[in-house]
Amino acid sequence: MPNVLIQYEAEIWRAVSETFFMVGVSIIAAVLIGLPIGTYLFLCGKGKLLENRIVYNILNLAVNTIRSFPFLLLVVFLIPFTRLIVGTAIGTVAATIPLSIIAIAHYARLVEQSLLDVPKGVIEAAVSMGASVKRIIFSFLYVEARSGLVLGLTTSIVSFISYSTIMGVVGGGGIGDFAIRYGYQQFKTDLMLYMILIMIILVQLIQLLGTTVARWLDKR
Amino acid sequence: MIQLQQITKKFGTFEAVQNVTLTIENGEIHGLIGASGAGKSTLLRLMNLLEVPDFGAVIINGQQLTELNSAQLREARKSIGMIFQHFHLVANKTVFANVEIALSLANYPKQLRQARVLECLKFVGLEQFAQQYPAQLSGGQKQRVAIARALANEPAVLLCDEPTSALDTNTSAEILRVLQKVNETLGVTIVLVSHELEVVKSICHRATVLDAGQIYETVDLVPTGIKETDHHPQSFVNQLVKGGDGHA
């Protein structure tokens, strides 16, 4: 192992664990909140089961607004909200708030797009069998869209990792922050390159896992 | 018995079905036929309220569907089977799971589901395909799975929306045989939408001809029977070159 990695091993592990924590929380937020919002966006769309133009427009505007924010400005903009939720705007825990907000909006849109790929006829068949909206969602929509949902989550996770690299501005730490502070600001270019390498390997592994799971789930 | 009373359905300003009154008796195979845009599929979809009429009443076996709330309508739909031109199976579920979902929606006892699914698959001749996925089946097999799914809850009525239109002649004949068997052995009332005259003539006891959203005429028929099909390639050659009837 290169000397520079051995020298900073403890800090690197801490940075990796901070990235995992921030990305992990944002994945949970994306699944628990982004998935229902995306599903509701789909269901409230024109000609869909719960068609509701007002709800659709509100959700659509919210998702688009969050996604159109430059992420650094979103982090700063959300400082009062972050402080309200976790009591501080600084640190790894505080960094998870803006990251979760963007994760929810990002994944909600991908969920909506995945559900739009479900053949209309499958939903029609479900309705003709007397399925409730809840059963249509869980027994038909999610089953039929599952590989798209997994691929969407994979794409989202890769984006979350990218977003997490700038969380150093609020003391969030993580691999990106470590690379800037030690690699760039202290002129340890080799250390920065190793951090970039870690990120590349991480993204490759996540993409490989996501694609493999999606392929395994797809029986179409 | 299916009773449609003065049914009207508009899409925007277009009147797809206009003041249609029609009674379909129990145990009947009733054809709905007409040119494209005549309103036959819309009329069929009005029978289980996939399309909600703007005016009129839909009564199935004494139950007025148009007066039910959404929960009651969901319950009523569980006893009205429906099959579609493009099958509409859940591609990510096995054949077994596709049939089982109908039972699950009707809260059919869990311990009895497996036997019931296999019984339905056996009825359509697909019990050996239970663990396959729809993508592994031919068009005719997919339609038979759809029929098994529609029959799972022992419906009194089976609505068929162009069930043979996406299939070749031989496969169409197979599906029509299955539908005839459903009618004869299970006593299910079948409403069959088709634009193919031969299909309606072969198995229907009565047929309603639709034109521009209105009933042109309802006629009694003596089913001519489903033509024997020949899968031998020579039969295709005969049909192509000699204009024969397909028998080698």
HADDOCK unambig.tbl for C-alpha pairs under 7 A between the chains (distance, minus, plus):
assign (segid A and resid 121 and name CA) (segid B and resid 88 and name CA) 5.37 0.50 0.50
assign (segid A and resid 122 and name CA) (segid B and resid 88 and name CA) 4.83 0.50 0.50
assign (segid A and resid 122 and name CA) (segid B and resid 89 and name CA) 6.38 0.50 0.50
assign (segid A and resid 122 and name CA) (segid B and resid 90 and name CA) 6.48 0.50 0.50
assign (segid A and resid 125 and name CA) (segid B and resid 88 and name CA) 6.30 0.50 0.50
assign (segid A and resid 128 and name CA) (segid B and resid 50 and name CA) 6.82 0.50 0.50
assign (segid A and resid 128 and name CA) (segid B and resid 77 and name CA) 6.10 0.50 0.50
assign (segid A and resid 128 and name CA) (segid B and resid 82 and name CA) 6.71 0.50 0.50
assign (segid A and resid 129 and name CA) (segid B and resid 77 and name CA) 5.79 0.50 0.50
assign (segid A and resid 129 and name CA) (segid B and resid 78 and name CA) 5.28 0.50 0.50
assign (segid A and resid 129 and name CA) (segid B and resid 102 and name CA) 6.48 0.50 0.50
assign (segid A and resid 130 and name CA) (segid B and resid 74 and name CA) 4.05 0.50 0.50
assign (segid A and resid 130 and name CA) (segid B and resid 75 and name CA) 6.08 0.50 0.50
assign (segid A and resid 130 and name CA) (segid B and resid 77 and name CA) 5.01 0.50 0.50
assign (segid A and resid 130 and name CA) (segid B and resid 78 and name CA) 5.29 0.50 0.50
assign (segid A and resid 131 and name CA) (segid B and resid 74 and name CA) 6.55 0.50 0.50
assign (segid A and resid 131 and name CA) (segid B and resid 105 and name CA) 6.12 0.50 0.50
assign (segid A and resid 140 and name CA) (segid B and resid 90 and name CA) 6.92 0.50 0.50
assign (segid A and resid 143 and name CA) (segid B and resid 92 and name CA) 6.37 0.50 0.50
assign (segid A and resid 144 and name CA) (segid B and resid 90 and name CA) 6.47 0.50 0.50
assign (segid A and resid 144 and name CA) (segid B and resid 91 and name CA) 6.64 0.50 0.50
assign (segid A and resid 144 and name CA) (segid B and resid 92 and name CA) 5.73 0.50 0.50
assign (segid A and resid 218 and name CA) (segid B and resid 92 and name CA) 6.45 0.50 0.50
assign (segid A and resid 219 and name CA) (segid B and resid 91 and name CA) 6.33 0.50 0.50
assign (segid A and resid 219 and name CA) (segid B and resid 92 and name CA) 4.96 0.50 0.50
assign (segid A and resid 219 and name CA) (segid B and resid 133 and name CA) 6.80 0.50 0.50
assign (segid A and resid 220 and name CA) (segid B and resid 91 and name CA) 5.10 0.50 0.50
assign (segid A and resid 220 and name CA) (segid B and resid 92 and name CA) 6.02 0.50 0.50
assign (segid A and resid 220 and name CA) (segid B and resid 135 and name CA) 5.78 0.50 0.50
